[in-house]
Amino acid sequence: MSTKRILVTEKAVRIIDQLKAEYGELLFHQSGGCCEGSYPHCFELGGFLIGSHDVCLGEIEGCKFYMAGDQFEYWKHTQLTLDAIEGRAAGFSLESTLDVGFIIHSRLFTAEELKNLEPLSVDPE
C-alpha cells in the first residue's frame, strides 16, 4: 500500500464538510510565502490559480492539496497532516469565516515509507 503524503484529522474533516456544503468543491494550497503563506489555504475550486510549478500532494476528503514547488523541496521528506485550530488563522482562507483555522503538522517519513510514497502530480487540474 502506498504511503500518503497528506492526511487529515477528524476535526479538519468536519470543517471541510461544512465548507463544502456552503461553497461546493474546494482545493487546498500550501505556499512558503510571507504574511499568510505559511498556513494551508482553502479555496473554492477555481478560486485560486494553481501555478505551473505547484505540486499536487494528493487528496483529502475529495479536495486536491497543492504545494508550491520550491516549498515542496523543503517538505518532500515529510508527511503532512491537515488539522484545525480555534480562532482565525489565514484571513484569505475560507475557514476564516467560521472563526477557525487550518494548520499543518508534519513528521519525517521512515526509510520504508519513502520507498512507497504515492506519486505526485505536477500538472494543475
URTACOR-V751410 format. One record per residue. N is the residue number from 1. D_FIRST is the distance of its C-alpha to the first C-alpha in Angstrom with 2 decimals. Layout:
n->N d_first->D_FIRST
n->N d_first->D_FIRST
//
This chain:
n->1 d_first->0.00
n->2 d_first->3.80
n->3 d_first->6.60
n->4 d_first->9.24
n->5 d_first->12.71
n->6 d_first->14.72
n->7 d_first->14.88
n->8 d_first->17.97
n->9 d_first->20.19
n->10 d_first->21.94
n->11 d_first->25.19
n->12 d_first->24.06
n->13 d_first->22.70
n->14 d_first->26.21
n->15 d_first->27.83
n->16 d_first->25.63
n->17 d_first->26.49
n->18 d_first->30.13
n->19 d_first->30.17
n->20 d_first->28.58
n->21 d_first->31.29
n->22 d_first->33.93
n->23 d_first->32.80
n->24 d_first->30.36
n->25 d_first->27.33
n->26 d_first->26.41
n->27 d_first->24.76
n->28 d_first->24.25
n->29 d_first->25.40
n->30 d_first->25.48
n->31 d_first->28.16
n->32 d_first->29.92
n->33 d_first->33.39
n->34 d_first->36.29
n->35 d_first->37.50
n->36 d_first->34.66
n->37 d_first->32.17
n->38 d_first->30.28
n->39 d_first->29.21
n->40 d_first->26.46
n->41 d_first->28.47
n->42 d_first->27.98
n->43 d_first->29.88
n->44 d_first->30.66
n->45 d_first->28.91
n->46 d_first->31.48
n->47 d_first->33.09
n->48 d_first->31.70
n->49 d_first->31.76
n->50 d_first->28.53
n->51 d_first->29.63
n->52 d_first->28.96
n->53 d_first->27.36
n->54 d_first->25.15
n->55 d_first->21.38
n->56 d_first->19.05
n->57 d_first->16.30
n->58 d_first->14.70
n->59 d_first->15.96
n->60 d_first->17.04
n->61 d_first->18.83
n->62 d_first->19.21
n->63 d_first->20.81
n->64 d_first->19.91
n->65 d_first->20.05
n->66 d_first->21.90
n->67 d_first->23.18
n->68 d_first->26.15
n->69 d_first->25.29
n->70 d_first->27.58
n->71 d_first->26.17
n->72 d_first->22.60
n->73 d_first->23.92
n->74 d_first->24.67
n->75 d_first->21.49
n->76 d_first->18.81
n->77 d_first->17.97
n->78 d_first->17.53
n->79 d_first->15.31
n->80 d_first->17.69
n->81 d_first->18.37
n->82 d_first->20.99
n->83 d_first->23.57
n->84 d_first->27.12
n->85 d_first->30.46
n->86 d_first->33.91
n->87 d_first->36.41
n->88 d_first->36.25
n->89 d_first->33.97
n->90 d_first->34.00
n->91 d_first->36.95
n->92 d_first->35.58
n->93 d_first->32.45
n->94 d_first->32.73
n->95 d_first->32.02
n->96 d_first->35.17
n->97 d_first->37.16
n->98 d_first->35.80
n->99 d_first->36.81
n->100 d_first->33.25
n->101 d_first->31.10
n->102 d_first->27.49
n->103 d_first->26.50
n->104 d_first->23.54
n->105 d_first->22.32
n->106 d_first->20.39
n->107 d_first->19.00
n->108 d_first->18.16
n->109 d_first->14.68
n->110 d_first->14.56
n->111 d_first->14.83
n->112 d_first->11.48
n->113 d_first->9.85
n->114 d_first->12.16
n->115 d_first->10.86
n->116 d_first->7.35
n->117 d_first->8.96
n->118 d_first->8.94
n->119 d_first->12.15
n->120 d_first->15.44
n->121 d_first->18.12
n->122 d_first->21.62
n->123 d_first->23.59
n->124 d_first->25.00
n->125 d_first->24.84
//
